[in-house]
Structure formats: structure tokens, C-alpha cells
């Protein structure tokens, strides 16, 4: 063993804090704890700051590519300035943006849980104590919490407004989503769930326009913001589709690479390059199939199914990817969702903590074993999907005081021309086309009235 990155004492202390987080998640579930927002944020902050240790976060482009626009780079530039002027360690300062973004995610998980009819205080507290979220933000220092902050903000705008969502809100949700995609391309996996959450094609077009506008703005201003030569812009645009995360660190690709090692790196060997390209297409196709299979479900269930399917099939993987399904799965959990967060947290903790004390060869041997361990973990992920919630049955809704309730079935509602604001309550407008739409869950109070500012 080598303790150059992590000492046994630091490892034990971090693991103890993760165990405390798991215990709090389980006790909160059993006793139906619903602590205040302040307590949830305080708990999240304490667990994340205490787990910090000296392990370089992945901040720079790697040889095999990491395409993204610079929103999170701007955040890290601020962190670099703070480190320079405060004389505090960059290894700590670089993780603080992820930690504080994750505190915002704690808040938004509660907001989404409330919009879905769940116990908001319980769910945000469980996310605050999630070992997986703690590890990704405070140990790995990845951009996932930043992306979630904007993605979940888009979900919150849409789900809280309900069928009366205005064009302004839809467009603003698109802008938030666009920022998330600009920071890292993977949040695009949430696009189907967000689009299906909108009640009409007009609102979907406004959402898409908002996302496209912010992405275009961030791209064309690269010469001003980061000094990109204008002549290089077409080349940079292609790099977003050439990104190749590490192949063979998970699931089928990990097992294959373990039993059939080659001398060339995975980003140079033609075998692995072709396997990664085909496998990526397979994963995307599987994610789209999951969207179709859950298309009449709640948007949070669609998000959980899509991200989980992508993780199950992907050939290219980093441990931070395990967090992708966590906010939606915790905000609206299925029967096995909370146990799954504990299993995934334990799996990731092995990589983030004790394996960082191994010499290179011992690390390789342990990693080979973990590739086979990932297979039952994947099986558990599949079992934990919301299989019984493929068709969401919203309750009867009263159109207005004194009227008979209108029944809706399976997330599909009658369509009328015009937009949703001119439609009667309970009737969705989509220019004559019948489309999936999302309605109020059985435990939710009636949708709030639209903001006067949105009119």
C-alpha cells in the first residue's frame, strides 16, 4: 500500500461519515423524519466538508477528450482566483463549487418531491445524507452537482407550474437546461423527460428555443470569453461529438477489457475504439427505448429510467456517472430506490477511498475484481427501476368550482387547438395532436395558479 493520496486514518474517518449518512437515510425512512430545510442543508454541508481529502479533481482535458462549453470552467476560474488570493489549498478550493452546488441540489430534490406528491422534507434529507452524492461532490469534485442545479431547476419550473405552464417559464426552463448541457454534455439525457413534462408542442418549442439560444450564445462568444480563435470554432463544434470517456471501467466493457487486456491504451486500440463507438450507440438506443417504454409515466420516473438504462449499457464510464439517476430516484423513489443509493454509494466508496491507498499493480488487480462486482450492481439497478409506474394515473381534477371533475388516464389527455392557457382545466392543447402530458399526482395539492408575471 501507499498513502501518498490518502492515509488509513483519513480513509477510516471518511468511511465512518459515509456510514453515518447511510444510517441517517435509513432511520429517516423508517421514522418518517421530515427535518427542516435548514437542518437538511446543514447536515449536507457537514458531511461533504468533513469528507474532503487531497485527491486531484479532474479539471483538465484528457487525451481521449472531454468536450464542453466553459460555464463550469468560469466557476473554477473563480475558485482558482480565490485559492491564489486566500492562500488556501487548491485541492480544497476546487471542490467547494461542487459542494455548494450540491447544497442547491438538496433544496431542489425537496421541491421536486413536493411537486410529485412525496414528502419533500424526507426526500431532501435523504439526498443530503446520500453517500454517493457526498463522494462525487466532496471527494471527486466533479461537475455533476453544477449540472444538476440547472437541470433540476428546469424540472422545478415546469412541474410546479403544471399544465398552466406559461411560455416564459418554458423558455426559462430551456435556458437552465441549456446551461447544464453546456457545462457537460451528459445532461442531454434529461431532455426527453423535460419535453414530455410540457403540456403542448408550443411549450416544447419554446423550451427548445431557450436551450438552443443559450448554447448558441455561449458558443459564439468563445472568442471573447476564453480567447478561442474564430477559425477554430468549427473544429471545436465537432469535439462535442468526439468525446470518449474512459472505456472499460464498468459493466460489460469492464469485464471484456479485464479478460482480454491489450498493450495499447483504450483510446488508441482500434478494437476498443470500435467497441466504444458501437456500445455508445447501443446505450443511446437503449435510453431512447426506455423513454418510449415509460413515456406515459411521471417525468421523474422517465428521468430515472432513462439515466439508469444509459448507465446499464454504457461502455464508457466514470464513477461520478452513478449519480445521474440519484436526484430523480430519491425525489420520487420506487420500492428499491433508497437501497440502491446505498449499494451505489458503497460501490463508489471502494474506488474513492480504500483503492486510493493501493500501489498501481494492486489497484489494477482490485479494479479487475470490481469489474465483475459491477455486474450484480447493474442487475440491482435494473430491479430498482419503477417498473410498476410505467403508466401514471393522475386523479380526477375539478375543472373549476361547481363543475364536474374531469378524468384523465395514463398521462394522455384530449387535445385542442390553441395553447394550454386558453384550454379548460384538464384539457391539454397541442394543435390537434394527442400527445403525452404530465398531470397532478394523487398526493399533490392542486397546481398553483400561474404567476401574474408569466402572463
Residue pairs with C-beta under 8 A, 6 or more apart in sequence:
1 357
1 358
1 359
1 362
2 357
2 358
2 359
3 357
5 53
5 54
5 55
5 356
5 357
6 53
6 54
6 55
6 353
6 356
6 357
7 357
8 357
10 53
11 353
11 354
11 356
11 357
13 50
14 50
14 51
14 53
14 139
14 353
15 349
15 353
15 354
17 47
17 50
17 51
17 134
18 51
18 131
18 134
18 135
18 345
18 349
20 47
20 129
21 47
21 129
21 130
21 131
21 134
21 345
22 129
22 131
22 342
22 345
24 43
24 125
24 129
25 126
25 129
25 130
25 338
25 341
25 342
26 338
26 342
27 33
28 35
28 122
28 125
28 126
28 129
29 122
29 126
29 338
32 119
32 122
33 121
33 122
33 125
34 119
34 120
34 121
34 122
34 125
35 43
35 121
35 125
36 121
37 107
37 110
37 121
37 124
39 125
40 106
40 110
40 121
40 124
40 125
40 128
41 103
41 106
41 107
41 128
43 125
43 128
43 129
44 102
44 103
44 106
44 127
44 128
44 129
45 99
45 103
47 128
47 129
47 134
47 138
48 99
48 102
48 134
48 137
48 138
49 99
49 138
51 134
51 135
51 138
51 139
52 92
52 95
52 138
52 139
53 139
54 89
54 91
55 91
55 139
55 140
55 352
55 356
56 91
57 91
57 94
57 95
57 98
57 140
57 141
57 142
58 140
58 141
58 142
58 318
59 76
59 94
59 141
63 267
64 244
64 245
64 246
64 266
64 267
65 239
65 242
65 243
65 244
66 243
66 245
67 185
67 239
67 240
67 241
67 242
67 243
68 182
68 183
68 184
68 185
68 240
69 182
69 183
69 215
69 218
69 219
69 222
70 182
70 218
70 222
70 225
70 226
71 146
71 179
71 182
71 183
71 218
72 97
72 143
72 146
72 183
72 184
73 226
74 225
75 97
75 146
76 94
76 97
78 97
79 90
79 93
79 94
79 96
79 97
80 90
80 93
80 94
82 88
82 93
83 89
83 90
83 93
83 94
86 93
94 141
95 137
95 138
95 139
95 141
97 146
98 136
98 137
98 138
98 140
98 141
98 142
98 143
98 144
98 145
98 146
99 137
99 138
99 145
101 137
101 145
101 146
101 148
101 149
102 133
102 137
102 145
102 148
104 145
104 149
105 127
105 133
105 145
105 148
105 149
105 152
105 327
106 124
106 127
106 128
107 124
108 148
108 149
108 152
108 153
108 155
108 156
108 327
109 123
109 124
109 127
109 152
109 327
109 330
109 331
110 120
110 121
110 123
110 124
110 331
111 120
111 152
111 156
111 160
112 152
112 155
112 156
112 159
112 300
112 327
112 328
112 331
112 332
113 119
113 120
113 122
113 123
113 124
113 330
113 331
113 332
114 120
114 444
115 156
115 159
115 160
115 441
115 444
116 159
116 298
116 300
116 331
116 332
116 441
116 444
117 441
117 442
117 443
117 444
118 331
118 332
118 333
118 443
123 330
123 331
123 333
126 330
126 338
126 341
127 133
127 326
127 327
127 330
127 331
130 326
130 330
130 341
130 345
131 341
131 342
131 345
131 346
131 348
131 349
132 322
132 323
132 326
132 341
132 344
132 345
132 348
133 145
133 323
133 326
134 345
135 319
135 345
135 348
135 349
135 352
136 142
136 144
136 145
136 319
136 320
136 322
136 323
136 348
137 144
137 145
139 352
139 353
140 319
140 320
140 352
142 318
142 320
143 183
143 184
144 184
144 320
144 323
144 324
146 180
146 183
147 180
147 183
147 184
147 186
147 187
148 180
148 323
148 327
149 180
150 176
150 177
150 179
150 180
150 183
150 187
151 176
151 177
151 180
151 187
151 190
152 327
153 173
153 176
154 173
154 174
154 176
154 177
154 180
154 190
154 194
155 173
155 190
155 193
155 194
155 197
155 299
155 300
155 303
157 165
157 169
157 172
157 173
157 176
158 165
158 169
158 170
158 173
158 194
158 197
158 198
158 207
158 299
159 197
159 299
159 438
160 448
161 169
161 447
161 448
161 450
161 454
162 439
162 440
162 447
162 448
163 199
163 420
163 423
163 425
163 426
163 428
163 437
163 439
163 447
164 420
164 421
164 447
164 449
164 450
165 198
165 199
165 203
165 420
165 450
166 421
166 450
166 451
166 454
166 455
167 202
167 203
167 206
167 419
168 453
168 454
169 451
169 454
170 198
170 203
170 204
170 206
170 207
170 210
171 206
171 207
171 209
171 210
172 210
173 194
173 207
173 210
174 206
174 207
174 208
174 209
174 210
174 211
174 212
174 213
174 214
175 210
175 211
175 213
175 214
177 187
177 190
177 191
177 194
177 207
177 210
177 211
178 210
178 211
178 212
178 213
178 214
178 215
178 218
179 214
180 187
180 190
181 187
181 188
181 211
181 215
182 214
182 215
182 218
185 240
185 243
186 321
186 324
189 287
189 306
189 307
189 310
189 324
190 303
190 306
190 307
192 288
192 291
192 302
192 306
193 291
193 299
193 300
193 302
193 303
193 306
193 328
194 207
194 299
195 204
195 207
195 208
196 291
196 295
196 299
196 302
196 436
196 437
196 438
197 299
197 438
198 204
198 207
198 437
199 420
199 428
199 429
199 430
199 437
199 438
200 419
200 420
200 428
200 429
200 430
200 431
200 435
200 437
201 430
201 431
201 433
201 435
202 419
202 420
202 429
202 430
202 431
203 419
203 420
219 233
219 237
220 233
222 228
222 233
222 236
223 229
223 230
223 233
228 236
244 267
244 273
244 276
244 316
245 316
245 317
245 318
246 266
246 316
246 317
246 318
247 253
247 257
247 266
247 267
247 272
247 275
247 276
247 315
247 316
248 254
248 256
248 257
248 258
248 266
248 272
248 315
248 371
249 316
249 317
249 318
249 319
249 367
249 371
250 311
250 314
250 317
250 321
250 371
250 374
251 312
251 313
251 314
251 315
251 317
251 371
251 374
251 375
251 378
252 279
252 315
253 275
253 276
253 279
253 314
253 315
253 316
253 317
254 317
254 370
254 371
254 374
255 371
255 372
255 374
255 375
256 275
257 266
257 272
257 371
258 368
258 371
258 372
262 269
262 271
262 272
264 272
266 272
266 273
266 276
267 273
275 315
276 315
276 316
279 313
279 314
279 315
279 316
280 314
280 315
280 316
282 313
282 315
283 309
283 310
283 313
283 314
283 315
284 310
286 309
286 310
286 312
286 313
287 306
287 307
287 309
287 310
287 313
289 309
290 302
290 305
290 306
290 308
290 309
291 302
291 305
291 306
293 305
293 390
294 301
294 302
294 305
294 306
294 386
294 389
294 390
295 302
295 411
295 436
296 390
296 391
296 392
296 410
296 411
296 412
296 436
297 305
297 386
297 389
297 390
297 391
297 392
297 411
298 332
298 389
298 392
298 411
298 438
298 441
299 438
300 328
300 331
300 332
301 328
301 332
301 334
301 386
301 389
301 390
301 392
303 325
303 328
304 325
304 328
304 329
304 332
304 334
304 337
304 385
304 386
305 385
305 386
307 324
307 325
307 328
308 325
308 329
308 381
308 382
308 384
308 385
310 324
311 317
311 321
311 322
311 324
311 325
311 378
311 381
312 378
312 381
312 382
314 321
319 348
319 351
319 352
322 344
322 347
322 348
325 381
326 341
326 344
329 337
329 340
329 341
329 384
330 337
330 338
330 341
332 386
334 384
334 385
334 386
334 387
334 388
334 389
335 384
336 380
336 383
336 384
337 384
337 386
339 384
340 380
340 381
340 384
343 377
343 380
344 377
344 381
347 370
347 373
347 374
347 377
350 370
351 370
355 363
355 366
355 367
355 370
358 366
391 410
391 411
392 410
392 411
392 438
392 439
392 441
393 409
393 410
393 442
394 408
394 411
394 439
394 440
394 441
394 442
395 440
395 441
395 442
396 405
396 406
396 407
396 408
397 405
397 406
397 408
397 425
397 426
397 439
397 440
397 446
398 404
398 405
398 406
398 425
399 405
399 406
399 424
399 425
399 426
400 425
406 425
406 426
406 427
408 426
408 439
411 436
411 437
411 438
411 439
412 434
412 435
412 436
412 437
413 426
413 427
413 428
413 434
413 437
413 439
414 427
414 428
414 434
415 428
415 429
415 430
415 431
415 432
415 433
415 434
415 435
416 423
416 427
416 428
416 429
416 432
417 429
417 431
417 432
418 429
418 431
419 429
420 428
420 429
421 450
422 429
423 429
428 435
428 437
430 437
440 446
440 447
